[in-house]
Amino acid sequence: MALDRSSAGDPARTLALLWRDPQAVPRRGPQRALDLDAVVGAATELADRDGLDALSMRSVAQVLGVAPMSLYTYVPGKAELLDLMLDAAYARMDRTDTTGRPWRERLTAVAEENRALFRRHPWAVSVSTLRPPLGPGLMAKYEHELVAFDGLGLTDVEMDDCLTYLLTFAQAAARAALDARAGQRESAMGDAEWWAAVGPLLQRVLDPATYPLAGRVGAAAGEAHGSALDPEHAYRFGLARVLDGLAPLIERRG
């Protein structure tokens, strides 16, 4: 499956649309019953419900009740539409005021905001943003998140590095949680039911003498979490380790 990525369309046209350049954004008129925001909103609702695999210019047109070719008067194609969807999602994110709070609380708030974003828009988890959509939503998100690192004595490059490290973890954790939900949905059984089914089968083939650590540790973790992976526990544990990893740098600078 091809990887969905942002900034895959025409750069000049995409930026003009993201920033709503009047010359690039069509206005309402006799031949235009929609506007760009309506198209982006319909595409987002479709992706929220059915995932990015269901997203196409034709499917969005069906949701809006218009001819597919008419959408091309608003946006050149799916690549540009995806950038607009991401930027709109970024613009609507909650932004916690962490003024005066300890740095760990500020960074935790950033992680939680991104976690909420991926819960609201699961399709965004699978989009590579190594080349981000450079619209007003993304820039407002970036500005807000950098505030969490401001005043800690970090260089500008270190601030960006630390934020990237934190956001990479948040997206990976969201992906694991999404995979766990998909597994339960597709198998029609919860983790406890799955373990009850495969546990006895595993005991028949697993030699404890050959895999002593795997057997002991796996059993302990499974008993503690009720599954091979508890996404909530993994997120909390991982976030604490991310903050611990940043602590020497931040505290040394401070």
Phi and psi in degrees as a GROMACS rama.xvg file:
@    title "Ramachandran Plot"
@    xaxis  label "Phi"
@    yaxis  label "Psi"
@TYPE xy
-67.6428  142.061  ALA-2
-79.3952  128.394  LEU-3
-75.8043  135.015  ASP-4
-142.17  151.525  ARG-5
-81.9982  165.121  SER-6
57.2303  38.2427  SER-7
-96.8304  -5.8701  ALA-8
-96.0784  -164.654  GLY-9
-68.6792  119.113  ASP-10
-59.3095  -46.2535  PRO-11
-65.7704  -44.6992  ALA-12
-67.4843  -39.3978  ARG-13
-63.3448  -47.1621  THR-14
-62.6955  -39.3625  LEU-15
-62.7157  -39.9532  ALA-16
-71.3427  -42.4565  LEU-17
-59.1537  -40.6381  LEU-18
-94.9676  9.59034  TRP-19
54.4495  47.7836  ARG-20
-58.5894  122.006  ASP-21
-54.7715  -29.4206  PRO-22
-76.451  -18.4589  GLN-23
-102.553  -23.9106  ALA-24
-97.2132  117.965  VAL-25
-67.1759  142.193  PRO-26
-93.1262  162.498  ARG-27
-61.7779  149.871  ARG-28
-169.461  -175.975  GLY-29
-56.2038  -33.3708  PRO-30
-97.0179  1.47986  GLN-31
-129.439  107.754  ARG-32
-92.0459  -7.52063  ALA-33
-113.706  -179.503  LEU-34
-137.607  171.726  ASP-35
-61.8793  -38.9629  LEU-36
-63.1678  -35.9205  ASP-37
-65.8011  -38.8244  ALA-38
-65.686  -46.144  VAL-39
-63.6849  -41.4312  VAL-40
-62.954  -43.1166  GLY-41
-65.1037  -41.1848  ALA-42
-63.9072  -40.1837  ALA-43
-65.6912  -44.6924  THR-44
-61.0814  -39.6087  GLU-45
-64.7374  -45.9162  LEU-46
-67.4639  -37.1398  ALA-47
-59.9066  -38.5257  ASP-48
-83.1074  -44.4236  ARG-49
-117.46  -4.60391  ASP-50
88.3781  168.656  GLY-51
-69.3816  -25.4211  LEU-52
-61.7656  -26.5531  ASP-53
-87.4625  -6.32308  ALA-54
-85.9867  124.428  LEU-55
-154.06  165.415  SER-56
-61.4426  -37.0526  MET-57
-66.2752  -44.369  ARG-58
-66.9069  -36.5307  SER-59
-66.3951  -40.053  VAL-60
-61.8329  -38.3661  ALA-61
-63.8748  -40.6618  GLN-62
-61.2378  -39.901  VAL-63
-83.3344  -12.6277  LEU-64
73.2257  35.2274  GLY-65
-127.777  168.706  VAL-66
-71.7778  138.84  ALA-67
-53.5974  -40.6339  PRO-68
-63.8995  -25.1525  MET-69
-67.1726  -25.653  SER-70
-67.0489  -26.7767  LEU-71
-69.9814  -10.2438  TYR-72
-79.4795  -11.9492  THR-73
-105.155  -40.0384  TYR-74
-145.878  138.193  VAL-75
-64.1236  -32.9984  PRO-76
-178.031  -173.009  GLY-77
-64.6553  -36.6012  LYS-78
-60.681  -47.9429  ALA-79
-67.8021  -36.2785  GLU-80
-62.896  -39.6033  LEU-81
-62.3688  -41.2039  LEU-82
-60.9323  -42.5835  ASP-83
-64.7303  -38.5635  LEU-84
-64.2591  -46.5278  MET-85
-61.8201  -46.4583  LEU-86
-64.1673  -37.9168  ASP-87
-65.8876  -39.0119  ALA-88
-64.5193  -40.552  ALA-89
-63.1286  -40.0021  TYR-90
-64.1895  -30.2783  ALA-91
-90.6222  -0.940395  ARG-92
-62.0045  146.271  MET-93
-67.4852  143.489  ASP-94
-127.954  106.997  ARG-95
-76.6186  133.431  THR-96
-83.1096  107.827  ASP-97
-109.075  22.2531  THR-98
-54.7057  127.791  THR-99
79.3648  0.0775897  GLY-100
-89.2589  155.389  ARG-101
-57.7044  154.038  PRO-102
-61.9722  -34.1321  TRP-103
-64  -38.4401  ARG-104
-68.0992  -36.8382  GLU-105
-65.8414  -44.0896  ARG-106
-69.9332  -35.4265  LEU-107
-62.0811  -39.5729  THR-108
-62.3596  -40.0807  ALA-109
-62.7296  -45.1128  VAL-110
-62.1136  -42.7206  ALA-111
-65.7952  -37.3968  GLU-112
-63.9081  -39.8078  GLU-113
-72.6173  -34.2154  ASN-114
-62.2243  -42.1463  ARG-115
-64.4777  -37.5427  ALA-116
-58.73  -46.8256  LEU-117
-71.7389  -27.7497  PHE-118
-69.0912  -38.9582  ARG-119
-73.1878  -35.9788  ARG-120
-130.25  77.7419  HIS-121
-56.8262  -29.5449  PRO-122
-61.5366  -27.131  TRP-123
-67.2625  -22.1385  ALA-124
-60.6023  -36.7934  VAL-125
-89.8849  3.8453  SER-126
-94.4549  124.835  VAL-127
-77.4681  125.621  SER-128
-117.087  33.4894  THR-129
-60.138  -31.881  LEU-130
-111.273  92.2261  ARG-131
-71.4108  157.756  PRO-132
-74.7413  110.328  PRO-133
-86.3969  58.4445  LEU-134
-101.598  -178.142  GLY-135
-65.0429  -31.6218  PRO-136
-66.1882  -45.8261  GLY-137
-63.601  -42.9607  LEU-138
-66.9444  -37.0713  MET-139
-66.888  -39.2696  ALA-140
-62.4045  -48.1563  LYS-141
-62.2513  -45.834  TYR-142
-59.1007  -47.5752  GLU-143
-61.0324  -44.0283  HIS-144
-71.5274  -32.1179  GLU-145
-66.4397  -26.7941  LEU-146
-59.0907  -31.1877  VAL-147
-63.8225  -24.2732  ALA-148
-104.07  -6.15689  PHE-149
-71.2381  142.416  ASP-150
80.831  8.67344  GLY-151
-97.3816  3.01978  LEU-152
86.138  6.72781  GLY-153
-80.5179  150.435  LEU-154
-72.8344  167.314  THR-155
-60.1251  -41.5119  ASP-156
-65.8789  -40.3486  VAL-157
-64.6906  -36.9432  GLU-158
-60.8474  -45.1453  MET-159
-66.0155  -41.1537  ASP-160
-60.4348  -46.6677  ASP-161
-64.5028  -41.425  CYS-162
-64.3644  -43.1711  LEU-163
-60.0399  -43.3015  THR-164
-59.3924  -45.155  TYR-165
-66.7804  -44.5301  LEU-166
-69.8882  -33.3948  LEU-167
-62.5329  -42.213  THR-168
-63.2548  -45.4373  PHE-169
-60.3025  -40.45  ALA-170
-70.1425  -40.0338  GLN-171
-63.2728  -41.7608  ALA-172
-64.7513  -39.0638  ALA-173
-65.6583  -37.6813  ALA-174
-62.9143  -42.7961  ARG-175
-63.1369  -41.816  ALA-176
-65.1819  -39.9958  ALA-177
-65.0245  -42.0794  LEU-178
-62.8669  -39.7716  ASP-179
-63.5216  -43.534  ALA-180
-65.143  -39.2737  ARG-181
-65.1273  -39.5588  ALA-182
-62.6155  -42.3302  GLY-183
-65.8654  -40.9837  GLN-184
-66.9005  -44.0503  ARG-185
-74.4661  -30.1924  GLU-186
-89.9825  -11.3726  SER-187
59.3769  31.9981  ALA-188
-150.112  148.907  MET-189
-78.1109  171.857  GLY-190
-62.3714  -39.967  ASP-191
-62.0621  -40.796  ALA-192
-66.0789  -40.1286  GLU-193
-64.0882  -43.3952  TRP-194
-65.5716  -37.3078  TRP-195
-62.827  -31.2988  ALA-196
-80.3483  -41.5746  ALA-197
-91.379  -20.3766  VAL-198
-55.4204  -53.9224  GLY-199
-60.9815  -34.507  PRO-200
-68.2618  -38.4637  LEU-201
-65.759  -39.5616  LEU-202
-61.2422  -27.3999  GLN-203
-71.1369  -30.0957  ARG-204
-109.063  -16.9799  VAL-205
-88.3498  119.902  LEU-206
-92.4292  110.382  ASP-207
-58.0113  -29.3609  PRO-208
-70.9698  -29.5695  ALA-209
-81.6769  -34.8317  THR-210
-125.918  63.8754  TYR-211
-64.5973  -43.5653  PRO-212
-71.7026  -43.2007  LEU-213
-60.9586  -41.7356  ALA-214
-66.5756  -45.3579  GLY-215
-71.1949  -50.0228  ARG-216
-68.1971  -42.1209  VAL-217
-60.78  -40.581  GLY-218
-66.1076  -41.94  ALA-219
-64.695  -43.6798  ALA-220
-66.6959  -42.2196  ALA-221
-62.1406  -39.6645  GLY-222
-68.315  -38.2482  GLU-223
-69.186  -39.4895  ALA-224
-104.362  -13.1305  HIS-225
73.0174  13.6508  GLY-226
-169.919  172.563  SER-227
-68.4876  -30.8859  ALA-228
-144.772  125.534  LEU-229
-102.946  104.565  ASP-230
-56.1696  -37.1562  PRO-231
-65.6709  -46.7623  GLU-232
-63.366  -43.2365  HIS-233
-61.1509  -38.5898  ALA-234
-66.1764  -49.3264  TYR-235
-63.0122  -45.5145  ARG-236
-63.7827  -45.7389  PHE-237
-65.489  -40.6527  GLY-238
-62.9054  -41.0881  LEU-239
-60.9978  -39.234  ALA-240
-71.4293  -34.7149  ARG-241
-62.0492  -45.0844  VAL-242
-66.4994  -39.1048  LEU-243
-61.6211  -38.0048  ASP-244
-67.5986  -33.0471  GLY-245
-81.5253  -20.4675  LEU-246
-56.5155  -47.5757  ALA-247
-57.4677  -41.8235  PRO-248
-66.0127  -49.7384  LEU-249
-65.9931  -44.2875  ILE-250
-71.9299  -30.5946  GLU-251
-69.2511  -40.1185  ARG-252
-66.74  -39.7285  ARG-253
